[in-house]
Amino acid sequence: MSVSSEKGKKLENEVAKLLKKKLGARVARDKRSGAGSHQKNDITDYFQDTPFDIECKNHKVIKIKEWWRQVVGGASFNRIPTVVFRADDEILATVRFSDLVDLIAETQQHRIEIKKLRAPIVKIGSGEVLDPDKITPSESRSSWRECRGGNIISPGEKKRLVKNCQYCSNKKVKKEKK
């Protein structure tokens, strides 16, 4: 292999490793990368864990327009064409601005959805939704105690309810002084 193809292979492996580590993506360097006249990408993503079709370039002279035409020509439908290249010992990427905005919008939608899922919903018998901040513990709940592990100690019990608690396993509850 030539020195230039070794440089390209090194960058492709580095990009695939980063995608695996940060995203958990099941990607790999395409073994046919740089060979033949068929349109393909340098990073294979058979399971489509990422939305990108990636072309990697490790050249001294940056030719983004030329590389962009190549990656757009080989990009699949509904995938984001991406040129990943090394410049001044830093790995950079080029994507369409509209694709970048779409990714950010999708991320914001997911954050809003997660926030809604984390908010507790409390309904009473009549179907009325209560504000979780205004709920006070009932008498029975306030009489319970917890061990250091956060496990409930039931009133009147001599042992903890959770047997495998690292803090209170099979230890007797101290009686409260009246």
C-alpha positions as CSV (number, residue, x, y, z in Angstrom):
1,M,0.0,0.0,0.0
2,S,1.1,3.5,-0.7
3,V,1.7,6.1,2.0
4,S,-1.3,8.1,0.9
5,S,-3.7,5.1,1.1
6,E,-2.3,4.3,4.6
7,K,-3.0,7.8,5.7
8,G,-6.6,7.5,4.4
9,K,-7.0,4.1,6.0
10,K,-5.8,5.4,9.4
11,L,-8.3,8.3,9.3
12,E,-11.2,6.0,8.3
13,N,-10.4,3.6,11.2
14,E,-10.1,6.6,13.6
15,V,-13.5,7.9,12.5
16,A,-15.2,4.5,12.8
17,K,-13.6,4.0,16.3
18,L,-14.9,7.4,17.4
19,L,-18.5,6.7,16.1
20,K,-18.4,3.4,17.9
21,K,-17.2,4.9,21.2
22,K,-19.4,8.0,21.3
23,L,-22.6,6.7,19.7
24,G,-22.4,3.0,20.1
25,A,-22.8,2.7,16.3
26,R,-22.1,-0.6,14.6
27,V,-19.9,0.9,11.9
28,A,-16.7,-0.2,10.3
29,R,-14.2,0.9,7.6
30,D,-15.3,-0.3,4.2
31,K,-12.6,-2.8,3.0
32,R,-13.3,-1.7,-0.6
33,S,-12.7,1.9,0.2
34,G,-10.8,3.6,-2.7
35,A,-11.1,0.6,-5.0
36,G,-13.1,0.5,-8.2
37,S,-15.5,3.0,-9.9
38,H,-18.6,2.1,-7.9
39,Q,-20.1,4.7,-5.7
40,K,-19.7,3.9,-2.0
41,N,-18.7,5.4,1.3
42,D,-15.6,4.9,3.4
43,I,-17.5,4.0,6.5
44,T,-20.1,1.2,6.3
45,D,-23.2,1.5,8.5
46,Y,-25.3,-1.6,7.6
47,F,-27.6,-1.1,10.5
48,Q,-28.0,2.6,9.9
49,D,-27.1,3.5,13.5
50,T,-26.1,7.0,12.3
51,P,-27.8,9.2,9.7
52,F,-24.6,9.8,7.8
53,D,-23.0,8.6,4.6
54,I,-19.3,9.4,5.3
55,E,-16.4,10.0,3.0
56,C,-13.0,10.4,4.7
57,K,-10.2,12.5,3.3
58,N,-6.7,12.8,4.7
59,H,-4.9,15.2,2.2
60,K,-2.5,18.1,2.6
61,V,-4.5,20.3,0.2
62,I,-8.2,20.7,1.1
63,K,-10.6,20.4,-1.8
64,I,-14.0,20.5,-0.2
65,K,-16.0,21.2,-3.4
66,E,-14.5,18.1,-5.1
67,W,-14.9,15.9,-2.1
68,W,-18.5,17.2,-1.6
69,R,-19.5,16.2,-5.2
70,Q,-18.1,12.7,-4.6
71,V,-20.0,12.1,-1.3
72,V,-23.3,13.6,-2.7
73,G,-22.9,11.3,-5.7
74,G,-22.6,8.3,-3.5
75,A,-25.1,9.2,-0.8
76,S,-28.2,7.1,-0.2
77,F,-31.7,8.5,0.0
78,N,-32.6,9.9,3.4
79,R,-29.0,9.9,4.6
80,I,-26.8,12.9,5.3
81,P,-23.8,13.2,3.0
82,T,-20.7,14.0,5.2
83,V,-17.1,14.7,4.3
84,V,-14.8,14.0,7.2
85,F,-11.2,15.3,6.8
86,R,-8.1,16.1,8.8
87,A,-6.8,19.7,8.9
88,D,-4.0,20.8,11.2
89,D,-4.2,17.6,13.3
90,E,-7.9,18.1,13.9
91,I,-10.8,16.0,12.4
92,L,-13.4,18.2,10.9
93,A,-16.7,17.4,9.0
94,T,-18.7,19.1,6.3
95,V,-22.5,18.7,6.1
96,R,-25.2,20.8,4.6
97,F,-26.4,23.6,6.9
98,S,-30.0,22.5,6.5
99,D,-29.0,19.0,7.6
100,L,-27.2,20.4,10.6
101,V,-30.3,22.5,11.6
102,D,-32.5,19.4,11.2
103,L,-30.3,17.4,13.5
104,I,-30.4,20.2,16.1
105,A,-34.2,20.5,15.9
106,E,-34.5,16.7,16.3
107,T,-32.3,16.8,19.4
108,Q,-34.4,19.6,20.9
109,Q,-37.6,17.6,20.3
110,H,-36.1,14.6,22.1
111,R,-35.1,16.8,25.0
112,I,-38.6,18.2,25.3
113,E,-40.0,14.7,25.1
114,I,-37.7,13.4,27.8
115,K,-38.5,16.4,30.1
116,K,-42.2,15.6,29.7
117,L,-41.6,11.9,30.5
118,R,-39.7,12.8,33.7
119,A,-42.4,15.0,35.1
120,P,-44.6,13.1,37.5
121,I,-48.3,12.9,36.8
122,V,-50.6,12.5,39.8
123,K,-54.3,11.8,39.3
124,I,-56.8,11.4,42.0
125,G,-60.0,9.4,41.9
126,S,-62.0,12.2,40.2
127,G,-59.5,12.3,37.3
128,E,-58.1,15.7,38.5
129,V,-54.4,16.2,37.9
130,L,-52.5,17.5,40.9
131,D,-49.4,19.7,41.0
132,P,-46.6,17.3,42.3
133,D,-45.0,20.2,44.2
134,K,-48.1,20.7,46.4
135,I,-48.5,17.0,47.5
136,T,-47.7,16.3,51.1
137,P,-47.0,12.8,52.5
138,S,-49.8,11.0,54.1
139,E,-49.8,9.9,57.7
140,S,-48.9,6.3,56.8
141,R,-46.1,7.4,54.5
142,S,-44.6,9.8,57.1
143,S,-44.4,7.0,59.7
144,W,-42.1,5.0,57.5
145,R,-38.4,5.3,57.8
146,E,-35.6,4.6,55.4
147,C,-32.1,3.0,55.9
148,R,-28.9,4.6,54.5
149,G,-29.4,2.6,51.3
150,G,-32.8,4.3,50.8
151,N,-34.8,1.1,51.5
152,I,-38.1,1.4,53.4
153,I,-38.3,0.1,57.0
154,S,-41.9,-0.7,57.7
155,P,-43.4,0.3,61.1
156,G,-43.6,-2.5,63.5
157,E,-41.1,-4.7,61.6
158,K,-38.0,-6.0,63.4
159,K,-36.0,-6.5,60.2
160,R,-35.5,-4.5,57.0
161,L,-37.8,-5.3,54.1
162,V,-34.9,-5.7,51.6
163,K,-32.6,-8.6,52.4
164,N,-29.8,-7.8,50.1
165,C,-29.3,-4.1,51.1
166,Q,-25.5,-3.5,51.6
167,Y,-26.2,-1.2,54.6
168,C,-28.9,-3.1,56.6
169,S,-29.0,-6.7,55.5
170,N,-30.7,-8.8,58.1
171,K,-30.0,-6.2,60.9
172,K,-32.6,-5.6,63.4
173,V,-34.3,-2.2,63.5
174,K,-33.5,-0.1,66.6
175,K,-36.6,0.6,68.7
176,E,-37.6,4.2,69.0
177,K,-37.6,5.7,72.5
178,K,-40.9,7.2,73.5
